[in-house]
Amino acid sequence: MTRKRENTSFQCEKCGAEVIRLTNGSYRNHCPYCLYSKHLDNTPGDRLSECKGLMKPIALDYSAKKGHQILHQCVKCKKTQKNKVATDTVQEDNIIQLMYQLQLK
């Protein structure tokens, strides 16, 4: 699957928001509003997961190489994976919402 094909619009299965494709040269795999993702990959980009569960944002991480990343955990099988925060695009990620959610735990 090519990056162009991965970078498509979709409707969030968690909150129903219309999510547009990224305009910053990257690709999106989570909702910028509720920050939920979908368990599609076994390894990044392969789209081979049979689980297809929703992935809940559970933490925010930072690395000098990749910047801020959202840690997602599948609500069905509990697999975790990191996803880069979308910035410098028309529909940026609402990481303030995530930080607020994490403080309520």
N, C-alpha and C positions, 0 to 999 in steps of 0.2 A: 504494500500500500504506500502510495507516495504521500509526501507531506501535504501537497495541495489537496489531495483527497481527504486527508485527515482533518484539515482545517475547514470544517463545514459548520453551518449553523445547525442548532438543534433545540428541542424543547426540553427543559429540565424535568426529569421524572419526579423530583422531590417537591419543587415549589411551582412548577408549571411555567416559569419564565421563558421567554423567547431569548435564546442566547445566540448572538451573532458571531461570525468567525473573527478571529484576531486579525488586526491590521498592522501588527508590529513585526511580522516575519516569522512568528512562532506559530504554535497551534494550541487550541484549547481542548481540555478534557474535563472541565468542571464548570459548574454554574458560577458566574461572578457575583450572584446575589446571596444564595444560601450556601455556596461553596461546596455542595455535594458533587460527587463524581459518580461514575458507574464502573464496576469491575469488568473491564473488557480484556485486559492484557494479563498474560502470565509473566512475560518479560516486556519491558517498555516497547510499545508499538506493534506487538505481534498480533493483537486482537484475537487470541486463541483461548481466552478464559471461557469456561462453560458456566461459571457461577452467575454472572450478570447481575449481582446484587448491587444495591446502592452503597456508595462509599462515603462515610461520614467524616467531615473534617474534625480532627481531634487535637491537633497541635500546629504550631507555627514554628518553623526552624529557619536558621540562616546559615549559609556557607559563603565564604568569600568568592568561590567560583560560580555558584548558581544563584546567589542572592537569596531572597526569601522563598521558602517552600512550605506548602501546606502538607501536613501528614494526614493521609486519609486511611480509614480502617473500614473494611467491608462489613456491613451489618449482618451479612449472611454467613460468610466463611471466616471472618476476622483477619484476613490478609491485610497488611499495611503497605503503603507505598507513598513516596513523596512526589509532589507535583509543583512545578514552578509557578509562582504567583504571576498573574498577567498584569503587566504595567505598560505604560506608553502605548495605549491602544484606545479605541473608541469606548469599549466596555471594560473598564478596569475591575479587578477583583476587589471586593469589599472586605479587606482584611481587618478593618476596624470591627466589623460585625463578628468575625471569628475571635478576635481578642476579647470582645465583650462576652461571647458565649463561653469561652474558656475560663473567664473570671467567675462565672456563675456556677461552675462545677464545685 
